[in-house]
Amino acid sequence: MMAAVGAGEGLPIYYSYYDSPVKIVAAEDGTPQVWRVAMETGGWQRDDSILDELVFATAGEVSKRSAEEFVQDVERYRSDYLSGAGPVFALYETAAAVLDSARDERRNPTAREQAIVRGIRRRTFIMFEEALRSAGDPAADPAVGG
């Protein structure tokens, strides 16, 4: 399997796996590692068991994502499954309010509203990843959002 990804070649790679954000990154020795967002904490949980499924797209619910799409997916996922207090959660509420307003008015978000939400999510991604890194999460990478 490792030959399909290569020893660190072309990594990281980002995916949506059954609506769960997933990334394949290179370990220090170059071997691929799979990390999924943990629904309970928003941190990263290692799950190498799905590597073949991702790389060979054997599941119907697997799609490759750009870094920007991945950041948006991660923050949408975190804001849907996590709750709490503090600046990140206040920003999640702001993004949700923008989207809820459009939904309540039975319309698609405007280009400006979409840009606002994308910007908020980039910011919350960096903030969340920095907090994870400070807490010792080995897969945290705030640079992806920048």
C-alpha angles and dihedrals in degrees: 000000000000089000089064092059097025125220097304094321114150094000139181100055121178129212145174106227113188088330091309117119111238134177134193112212134173118256117221089271091050098253116136120255125191119217127186129190109256110232092212099052109012087235127118123277121192115236112166089163091086097049096105091044090054099043096043094035092226091157122075091222098059123104132167114239134200117240090258093049089047092053090050091047093049093050094044088051094047093047091049096049107029133066132184146112132281139064098309092053092045088055091048088055091049092052091046091051091053092051094041090053092057092045092049089052089049095239139109116262112267121246088257093051091048090051091050092052093046090051093049091049093050089052095047090047091057092044094048094045092049090053090048091049091050088051091053102258102162094208098048111122116173091176091075089069096049 
